[in-house]
Amino acid sequence: MRLLGLDLGTKTMGIAVTDSSKIVVNGLENFEYGNNNLNICVDKVKALIERYHGDLESIVLGYPTHINGSRSPRTDLIEKFAEMLKPYLPSGVRLILHDERYSTMRATGMMKFDVGLKASQIRKIKDKMSAVIILQDYLECHQDVCC
């Protein structure tokens, strides 16, 4: 069963998915939406749920907090989005809020320093790569030994 990873930004939503064995994480898309219209994002996730029908275990949504674990300004937005998604989750599919601290910074650093991409190239894919990092972190934290 697959896991779907989401990194909800203010203008884009990064999307990643695992293979059915939950070994490999692939970035799917940097989905752009406007005017803080979360309904567009809900519709996108509903389409992904349909696409992976019967092979989706959980949706892992990046949950932003400050370094000390306290709420960040985006925490309310993520919680609102999570509540909007819940009615559309098929039976047995869980919605998991997972700490996303530093995911965008790590993705940007990796693309800039390890891969050598320019800022304009990074902007186009950073949320997708952040979703990959969130999903990888979740997988690593939920193996035999948790982080």
MDAnalysis code that builds the backbone (N, CA, C; Angstrom):
import MDAnalysis as mda
import numpy as np

u = mda.Universe.empty(441, n_residues=147, atom_resindex=np.repeat(np.arange(147), 3), trajectory=True)
u.add_TopologyAttr("name", ["N", "CA", "C"] * 147)
u.add_TopologyAttr("resid", np.arange(1, 148))
u.add_TopologyAttr("resname", ["MET", "ARG", "LEU", "LEU", "GLY", "LEU", "ASP", "LEU", "GLY", "THR", "LYS", "THR", "MET", "GLY", "ILE", "ALA", "VAL", "THR", "ASP", "SER", "SER", "LYS", "ILE", "VAL", "VAL", "ASN", "GLY", "LEU", "GLU", "ASN", "PHE", "GLU", "TYR", "GLY", "ASN", "ASN", "ASN", "LEU", "ASN", "ILE", "CYS", "VAL", "ASP", "LYS", "VAL", "LYS", "ALA", "LEU", "ILE", "GLU", "ARG", "TYR", "HIS", "GLY", "ASP", "LEU", "GLU", "SER", "ILE", "VAL", "LEU", "GLY", "TYR", "PRO", "THR", "HIS", "ILE", "ASN", "GLY", "SER", "ARG", "SER", "PRO", "ARG", "THR", "ASP", "LEU", "ILE", "GLU", "LYS", "PHE", "ALA", "GLU", "MET", "LEU", "LYS", "PRO", "TYR", "LEU", "PRO", "SER", "GLY", "VAL", "ARG", "LEU", "ILE", "LEU", "HIS", "ASP", "GLU", "ARG", "TYR", "SER", "THR", "MET", "ARG", "ALA", "THR", "GLY", "MET", "MET", "LYS", "PHE", "ASP", "VAL", "GLY", "LEU", "LYS", "ALA", "SER", "GLN", "ILE", "ARG", "LYS", "ILE", "LYS", "ASP", "LYS", "MET", "SER", "ALA", "VAL", "ILE", "ILE", "LEU", "GLN", "ASP", "TYR", "LEU", "GLU", "CYS", "HIS", "GLN", "ASP", "VAL", "CYS", "CYS"])
u.atoms.positions = np.array([
    [0.844, -1.197, 0.000],
    [0.000, 0.000, 0.000],
    [0.883, 1.253, 0.000],
    [0.482, 2.228, -0.753],
    [1.238, 3.470, -0.926],
    [0.941, 4.501, 0.165],
    [1.873, 5.433, 0.292],
    [1.680, 6.627, 1.099],
    [1.760, 7.812, 0.157],
    [0.904, 8.782, 0.388],
    [0.906, 10.016, -0.379],
    [1.424, 11.106, 0.541],
    [2.378, 11.889, 0.087],
    [2.941, 12.974, 0.882],
    [2.558, 14.325, 0.318],
    [2.178, 15.256, 1.190],
    [1.770, 16.592, 0.774],
    [2.514, 17.653, 1.561],
    [2.989, 18.662, 0.848],
    [3.573, 19.846, 1.470],
    [2.775, 21.036, 0.980],
    [1.872, 21.520, 1.806],
    [0.982, 22.616, 1.424],
    [1.655, 23.945, 1.707],
    [1.961, 24.671, 0.639],
    [2.512, 26.011, 0.764],
    [1.410, 27.034, 0.603],
    [1.789, 28.290, 0.482],
    [0.788, 29.340, 0.339],
    [0.299, 29.492, -1.097],
    [1.082, 29.028, -2.067],
    [0.692, 29.126, -3.474],
    [0.799, 27.805, -4.216],
    [1.543, 26.868, -3.645],
    [1.734, 25.572, -4.290],
    [1.600, 24.457, -3.269],
    [1.311, 23.276, -3.772],
    [1.265, 22.080, -2.929],
    [2.180, 21.046, -3.573],
    [3.212, 20.669, -2.834],
    [4.099, 19.628, -3.299],
    [3.474, 18.272, -3.035],
    [3.626, 17.367, -3.993],
    [3.014, 16.043, -3.895],
    [4.071, 14.988, -4.170],
    [4.103, 13.974, -3.308],
    [5.007, 12.834, -3.480],
    [4.240, 11.561, -3.154],
    [4.751, 10.440, -3.633],
    [4.099, 9.152, -3.388],
    [5.168, 8.068, -3.273],
    [4.878, 7.067, -2.470],
    [5.769, 5.918, -2.385],
    [5.331, 4.864, -3.389],
    [6.202, 3.901, -3.620],
    [5.786, 2.721, -4.367],
    [4.929, 1.867, -3.433],
    [4.338, 0.811, -3.943],
    [3.436, -0.020, -3.135],
    [4.141, -0.692, -1.957],
    [5.447, -0.878, -2.071],
    [6.210, -1.503, -0.986],
    [6.705, -0.501, 0.050],
    [6.451, 0.781, -0.196],
    [6.888, 1.871, 0.689],
    [8.406, 1.908, 0.849],
    [9.107, 1.690, -0.256],
    [10.567, 1.738, -0.233],
    [11.082, 2.987, -0.937],
    [10.498, 3.298, -2.081],
    [10.946, 4.415, -2.903],
    [9.914, 5.539, -2.846],
    [10.400, 6.771, -2.675],
    [9.538, 7.954, -2.692],
    [9.824, 8.731, -3.966],
    [8.767, 9.047, -4.693],
    [8.894, 9.824, -5.931],
    [8.125, 11.127, -5.804],
    [8.737, 12.205, -6.266],
    [8.027, 13.472, -6.348],
    [7.093, 13.435, -7.540],
    [5.837, 13.771, -7.321],
    [4.858, 13.744, -8.405],
    [4.673, 15.094, -9.067],
    [4.457, 16.112, -8.251],
    [4.033, 17.374, -8.842],
    [4.221, 18.533, -7.880],
    [4.452, 19.694, -8.435],
    [4.401, 20.963, -7.736],
    [3.104, 21.612, -8.206],
    [2.020, 21.393, -7.484],
    [0.692, 21.814, -7.895],
    [0.455, 23.264, -7.487],
    [0.208, 24.118, -8.456],
    [-0.023, 25.541, -8.175],
    [-1.506, 25.820, -8.003],
    [-1.819, 26.611, -7.008],
    [-3.189, 27.055, -6.780],
    [-3.151, 28.519, -6.369],
    [-4.232, 29.227, -6.573],
    [-4.210, 30.656, -6.299],
    [-5.204, 31.090, -5.248],
    [-5.018, 32.292, -4.787],
    [-5.938, 32.967, -3.870],
    [-6.236, 32.174, -2.601],
    [-5.274, 31.416, -2.125],
    [-5.470, 30.586, -0.926],
    [-6.726, 29.724, -1.019],
    [-7.074, 29.288, -2.214],
    [-8.264, 28.483, -2.443],
    [-7.964, 27.016, -2.153],
    [-8.180, 26.630, -0.909],
    [-7.883, 25.264, -0.500],
    [-8.810, 24.245, -1.157],
    [-9.966, 24.687, -1.632],
    [-10.877, 23.762, -2.314],
    [-10.227, 23.159, -3.557],
    [-9.398, 23.940, -4.242],
    [-8.684, 23.434, -5.410],
    [-7.729, 22.317, -4.989],
    [-7.074, 22.511, -3.848],
    [-6.156, 21.490, -3.337],
    [-6.913, 20.236, -2.897],
    [-8.056, 20.420, -2.276],
    [-8.880, 19.279, -1.884],
    [-9.281, 18.480, -3.122],
    [-9.690, 19.179, -4.175],
    [-10.065, 18.493, -5.416],
    [-8.885, 17.720, -5.995],
    [-7.706, 18.295, -5.923],
    [-6.499, 17.607, -6.418],
    [-6.244, 16.340, -5.622],
    [-6.359, 16.416, -4.309],
    [-6.131, 15.242, -3.465],
    [-7.215, 14.197, -3.713],
    [-8.447, 14.624, -3.907],
    [-9.518, 13.683, -4.226],
    [-9.192, 12.920, -5.516],
    [-8.654, 13.617, -6.508],
    [-8.263, 12.964, -7.765],
    [-7.129, 11.968, -7.532],
    [-6.202, 12.309, -6.642],
    [-5.099, 11.384, -6.328],
    [-5.612, 10.159, -5.563],
    [-6.568, 10.373, -4.678],
    [-7.178, 9.243, -3.949],
    [-7.831, 8.290, -4.954],
    [-8.511, 8.844, -5.930],
    [-9.144, 8.018, -6.971],
    [-8.090, 7.294, -7.809],
    [-7.026, 8.009, -8.153],
    [-5.939, 7.417, -8.957],
    [-5.316, 6.211, -8.269],
    [-5.133, 6.308, -6.954],
    [-4.487, 5.226, -6.203],
    [-5.507, 4.386, -5.431],
    [-6.742, 4.400, -5.879],
    [-7.843, 3.675, -5.224],
    [-7.447, 2.222, -4.924],
    [-7.629, 1.844, -3.685],
    [-7.328, 0.475, -3.277],
    [-5.865, 0.218, -2.972],
    [-4.998, 1.190, -3.263],
    [-3.563, 1.014, -3.010],
    [-3.003, 2.178, -2.203],
    [-3.859, 2.834, -1.434],
    [-3.439, 3.978, -0.632],
    [-3.699, 3.692, 0.840],
    [-2.633, 3.713, 1.619],
    [-2.734, 3.440, 3.058],
    [-2.954, 4.708, 3.868],
    [-2.164, 5.746, 3.549],
    [-2.214, 6.985, 4.339],
    [-1.805, 8.175, 3.498],
    [-2.256, 9.331, 3.940],
    [-1.803, 10.605, 3.393],
    [-1.028, 11.290, 4.511],
    [0.218, 11.624, 4.218],
    [1.093, 12.266, 5.194],
    [1.189, 13.743, 4.807],
    [0.637, 14.587, 5.651],
    [0.581, 16.024, 5.407],
    [1.600, 16.719, 6.290],
    [2.475, 17.501, 5.663],
    [3.473, 18.246, 6.418],
    [2.814, 19.188, 7.404],
    [3.293, 19.149, 8.657],
    [2.705, 19.934, 9.741],
    [3.752, 20.919, 10.254],
    [3.562, 22.210, 9.982],
    [4.575, 23.203, 10.328],
    [4.506, 23.657, 11.783],
    [5.636, 23.598, 12.436],
    [5.770, 24.133, 13.794],
    [7.106, 24.863, 13.884],
    [7.252, 25.633, 14.936],
    [8.534, 26.291, 15.198],
    [9.526, 25.264, 15.726],
    [10.779, 25.659, 15.817],
    [11.841, 24.754, 16.252],
    [11.572, 24.167, 17.639],
    [10.876, 24.918, 18.492],
    [10.584, 24.432, 19.840],
    [9.290, 23.608, 19.889],
    [8.681, 23.382, 18.710],
    [7.460, 22.581, 18.650],
    [6.180, 23.376, 18.778],
    [6.294, 24.684, 19.017],
    [5.087, 25.507, 19.144],
    [4.477, 25.768, 17.766],
    [3.252, 26.226, 17.779],
    [2.518, 26.471, 16.543],
    [3.159, 27.595, 15.727],
    [3.101, 27.432, 14.424],
    [3.577, 28.478, 13.528],
    [2.352, 29.144, 12.895],
    [2.544, 30.261, 12.206],
    [1.394, 30.907, 11.558],
    [0.671, 29.997, 10.551],
    [1.380, 29.075, 9.934],
    [0.768, 28.184, 8.951],
    [0.084, 26.972, 9.569],
    [0.261, 26.745, 10.850],
    [-0.342, 25.583, 11.506],
    [-1.862, 25.584, 11.346],
    [-2.501, 26.739, 11.539],
    [-3.960, 26.830, 11.400],
    [-4.405, 26.463, 9.986],
    [-3.660, 26.932, 8.983],
    [-3.987, 26.624, 7.592],
    [-3.937, 25.118, 7.337],
    [-2.921, 24.476, 7.840],
    [-2.770, 23.026, 7.645],
    [-3.887, 22.276, 8.356],
    [-4.228, 22.700, 9.566],
    [-5.311, 22.034, 10.295],
    [-6.654, 22.222, 9.580],
    [-6.873, 23.415, 9.021],
    [-8.097, 23.661, 8.262],
    [-8.144, 22.754, 7.032],
    [-7.046, 22.651, 6.322],
    [-6.960, 21.791, 5.140],
    [-7.198, 20.329, 5.513],
    [-6.614, 19.896, 6.614],
    [-6.809, 18.506, 7.078],
    [-8.290, 18.235, 7.346],
    [-8.967, 19.170, 7.983],
    [-10.404, 19.002, 8.257],
    [-11.213, 18.959, 6.968],
    [-10.798, 19.741, 5.983],
    [-11.493, 19.740, 4.693],
    [-11.315, 18.406, 3.966],
    [-10.161, 17.765, 4.150],
    [-9.869, 16.494, 3.473],
    [-10.588, 15.294, 4.092],
    [-10.751, 15.318, 5.390],
    [-11.254, 14.135, 6.112],
    [-12.528, 13.521, 5.529],
    [-13.522, 14.296, 5.122],
    [-14.745, 13.671, 4.583],
    [-14.526, 12.865, 3.300],
    [-13.412, 13.094, 2.622],
    [-13.167, 12.437, 1.340],
    [-12.222, 11.239, 1.441],
    [-11.771, 10.946, 2.649],
    [-10.868, 9.816, 2.822],
    [-11.648, 8.510, 2.787],
    [-11.224, 7.581, 1.955],
    [-11.885, 6.277, 1.940],
    [-11.671, 5.557, 3.279],
    [-12.530, 4.644, 3.567],
    [-12.406, 3.847, 4.786],
    [-11.034, 3.188, 4.823],
    [-10.364, 3.321, 5.948],
    [-9.051, 2.698, 6.122],
    [-7.878, 3.575, 5.732],
    [-8.113, 4.696, 5.056],
    [-7.031, 5.608, 4.687],
    [-6.908, 6.661, 5.778],
    [-5.718, 6.727, 6.371],
    [-5.480, 7.661, 7.472],
    [-4.885, 8.970, 6.951],
    [-5.172, 10.053, 7.648],
    [-4.536, 11.337, 7.405],
    [-3.598, 11.590, 8.578],
    [-2.326, 11.727, 8.282],
    [-1.298, 11.855, 9.312],
    [-0.635, 13.222, 9.176],
    [-0.599, 13.972, 10.265],
    [0.126, 15.232, 10.298],
    [1.541, 14.922, 10.779],
    [2.531, 15.244, 9.951],
    [3.924, 14.906, 10.274],
    [4.779, 16.171, 10.275],
    [5.590, 16.305, 11.298],
    [6.474, 17.454, 11.467],
    [7.268, 17.711, 10.185],
    [7.170, 18.933, 9.682],
    [7.862, 19.267, 8.437],
    [8.981, 20.279, 8.636],
    [9.380, 20.506, 9.881],
    [10.425, 21.502, 10.125],
    [11.635, 21.256, 9.237],
    [12.085, 22.304, 8.602],
    [13.279, 22.318, 7.752],
    [13.144, 21.571, 6.434],
    [11.983, 21.025, 6.104],
    [11.871, 20.256, 4.858],
    [12.155, 21.120, 3.635],
    [11.602, 22.325, 3.588],
    [11.838, 23.194, 2.440],
    [13.288, 23.661, 2.414],
    [13.840, 23.973, 3.572],
    [15.237, 24.393, 3.643],
    [16.160, 23.254, 3.185],
    [15.871, 22.037, 3.630],
    [16.681, 20.883, 3.225],
    [16.552, 20.631, 1.726],
    [15.338, 20.711, 1.203],
    [15.131, 20.489, -0.230],
    [15.865, 21.545, -1.048],
    [15.744, 22.803, -0.638],
    [16.407, 23.887, -1.357],
    [17.918, 23.734, -1.308],
    [18.457, 23.430, -0.140],
    [19.895, 23.232, -0.001],
    [20.403, 22.083, -0.856],
    [19.673, 20.994, -0.861],
    [20.065, 19.826, -1.653],
    [20.097, 20.183, -3.140],
    [19.057, 20.871, -3.603],
    [18.992, 21.204, -5.029],
    [20.036, 22.247, -5.423],
    [20.346, 23.152, -4.505],
    [21.320, 24.207, -4.803],
    [22.752, 23.689, -4.715],
    [23.077, 23.046, -3.595],
    [24.467, 22.680, -3.357],
    [24.833, 21.287, -3.882],
    [23.924, 20.340, -3.785],
    [24.232, 18.987, -4.244],
    [24.016, 18.824, -5.749],
    [22.994, 19.467, -6.270],
    [22.636, 19.299, -7.679],
    [23.088, 20.486, -8.520],
    [23.190, 21.661, -7.911],
    [23.651, 22.843, -8.627],
    [22.586, 23.571, -9.419],
    [21.332, 23.444, -9.009],
    [20.258, 24.142, -9.706],
    [20.257, 25.623, -9.364],
    [19.759, 26.424, -10.286],
    [19.623, 27.860, -10.067],
    [18.336, 28.128, -9.298],
    [18.247, 29.313, -8.706],
    [17.070, 29.683, -7.906],
    [15.783, 29.566, -8.700],
    [15.804, 29.970, -9.965],
    [14.588, 29.885, -10.791],
    [14.155, 28.432, -11.008],
    [15.105, 27.518, -11.097],
    [14.796, 26.098, -11.257],
    [14.284, 25.517, -9.940],
    [14.872, 25.940, -8.859],
    [14.489, 25.442, -7.531],
    [13.048, 25.831, -7.216],
    [12.678, 27.085, -7.508],
    [11.314, 27.551, -7.223],
    [10.253, 26.666, -7.866],
    [10.549, 26.131, -9.035],
    [9.573, 25.334, -9.778],
    [9.304, 23.967, -9.147],
    [10.235, 23.472, -8.335],
    [10.081, 22.108, -7.815],
    [10.294, 21.968, -6.308],
    [10.540, 23.072, -5.601],
    [10.913, 22.951, -4.192],
    [9.824, 22.321, -3.320],
    [8.563, 22.612, -3.573],
    [7.508, 22.029, -2.741],
    [7.349, 20.533, -3.020],
    [7.526, 20.137, -4.273],
    [7.492, 18.713, -4.603],
    [8.626, 17.989, -3.879],
    [9.812, 18.572, -3.882],
    [10.950, 17.952, -3.209],
    [10.770, 17.983, -1.686],
    [10.126, 19.008, -1.176],
    [9.817, 19.048, 0.257],
    [8.856, 17.931, 0.624],
    [7.884, 17.657, -0.245],
    [6.957, 16.545, 0.003],
    [7.709, 15.214, 0.021],
    [8.707, 15.083, -0.842],
    [9.540, 13.875, -0.839],
    [10.246, 13.740, 0.505],
    [10.834, 14.822, 0.986],
    [11.561, 14.789, 2.259],
    [10.615, 14.482, 3.414],
    [9.436, 15.087, 3.428],
    [8.452, 14.808, 4.491],
    [8.099, 13.327, 4.498],
    [7.855, 12.765, 3.334],
    [7.476, 11.360, 3.238],
    [8.635, 10.442, 3.613],
    [9.846, 10.774, 3.196],
    [11.017, 9.984, 3.586],
    [11.229, 10.028, 5.092],
    [11.096, 11.210, 5.671],
    [11.235, 11.339, 7.129],
    [10.191, 10.493, 7.847],
    [8.961, 10.551, 7.356],
    [7.896, 9.755, 7.975],
    [8.234, 8.266, 7.910],
    [8.680, 7.805, 6.760],
    [9.033, 6.385, 6.623],
    [10.163, 6.001, 7.574],
    [11.183, 6.848, 7.652],
    [12.309, 6.566, 8.538],
    [11.882, 6.535, 10.002],
    [10.966, 7.409, 10.379],
    [10.499, 7.488, 11.765],
    [9.543, 6.363, 12.142],
    [9.022, 5.662, 11.166],
    [8.047, 4.614, 11.463],
    [8.510, 3.243, 11.032],
    [9.824, 3.066, 11.061],
    [10.392, 1.730, 10.889],
    [10.589, 1.177, 12.303],
    [11.475, 0.249, 12.468],
    [11.670, -0.393, 13.776],
    [12.066, 0.594, 14.869],
    [12.914, 1.553, 14.547],
    [13.371, 2.539, 15.528],
    [12.886, 3.905, 15.089],
    [12.177, 4.578, 15.959],
    [11.647, 5.904, 15.604],
    [12.660, 6.982, 15.953],
    [12.656, 8.046, 15.160],
    [13.587, 9.149, 15.404],
    [13.153, 9.986, 16.585],
])
